[in-house]
């Protein structure tokens, strides 16, 4: 698993971006959250862990969890 911090949340659209430890920016959708996490729990700057998967639009996070 990779780790990073929540960079930005777009609450009304249900997605956000994570800044990974290597400095890359990764997209995530609320459907990619671990079942133990609700989108409303997330806040900017919060530490998270995630898995990286490939999509048609590039890398995206899955199984996003609060650390």
matplotlib code that plots the C-alpha trace (Angstrom):
import matplotlib.pyplot as plt

x = [0.0, 1.0, 0.5, -0.1, -2.3, -5.6, -4.8, -8.3, -11.9, -14.7, -17.6, -20.5, -19.1, -17.8, -14.1, -10.8, -7.0, -4.2, -0.6, 1.4, 4.6, 6.6, 4.9, 2.6, -1.1, -3.6, -7.4, -9.9, -13.7, -15.9, -16.6, -12.8, -13.0, -12.5, -15.9, -14.7, -14.4, -17.2, -16.4, -17.7, -14.9, -12.1, -10.5, -7.7, -4.3, -5.4, -3.0, -4.4, -3.2, -4.3, -3.7, -2.9, -4.8, -4.7, -7.8, -8.4, -7.7, -4.5, -3.7, -6.3, -6.5, -8.5, -9.1, -8.5, -8.2, -7.5, -4.1]
y = [0.0, 3.6, 6.5, 10.2, 13.1, 14.4, 17.4, 18.4, 17.3, 18.1, 17.2, 18.0, 15.8, 12.9, 12.9, 14.3, 14.1, 12.6, 13.8, 10.6, 10.4, 10.5, 13.8, 12.5, 13.5, 10.7, 11.0, 9.1, 8.7, 8.1, 4.6, 3.8, 4.3, 1.3, 0.3, 1.5, 5.1, 7.6, 10.4, 12.9, 11.8, 13.0, 16.3, 18.2, 17.3, 14.0, 11.1, 8.1, 4.8, 3.5, 1.1, 2.4, 1.1, 2.0, 3.5, 4.8, 8.3, 7.4, 6.2, 6.4, 5.4, 2.5, 1.1, 4.5, 4.3, 6.9, 6.2]
z = [0.0, -0.7, 1.6, 1.2, 2.3, 1.1, -1.1, -2.2, -1.8, -4.2, -1.8, -4.1, -6.8, -4.6, -5.5, -4.5, -4.9, -2.8, -2.8, -2.6, -0.6, -3.9, -4.7, -7.4, -7.4, -7.5, -8.2, -6.1, -6.2, -3.2, -4.5, -4.0, -0.2, 2.1, 3.6, 7.0, 5.7, 4.8, 2.4, 5.0, 7.4, 5.1, 5.4, 3.6, 5.0, 6.4, 6.1, 4.1, 2.7, -0.7, -3.5, -6.9, -10.0, -13.7, -15.4, -18.9, -17.6, -15.7, -12.2, -9.5, -5.9, -4.5, -1.0, 0.5, 4.3, 7.0, 8.7]

ax = plt.figure().add_subplot(projection="3d")
ax.plot(x, y, z, "-o")
ax.set_aspect("equal")
plt.show()
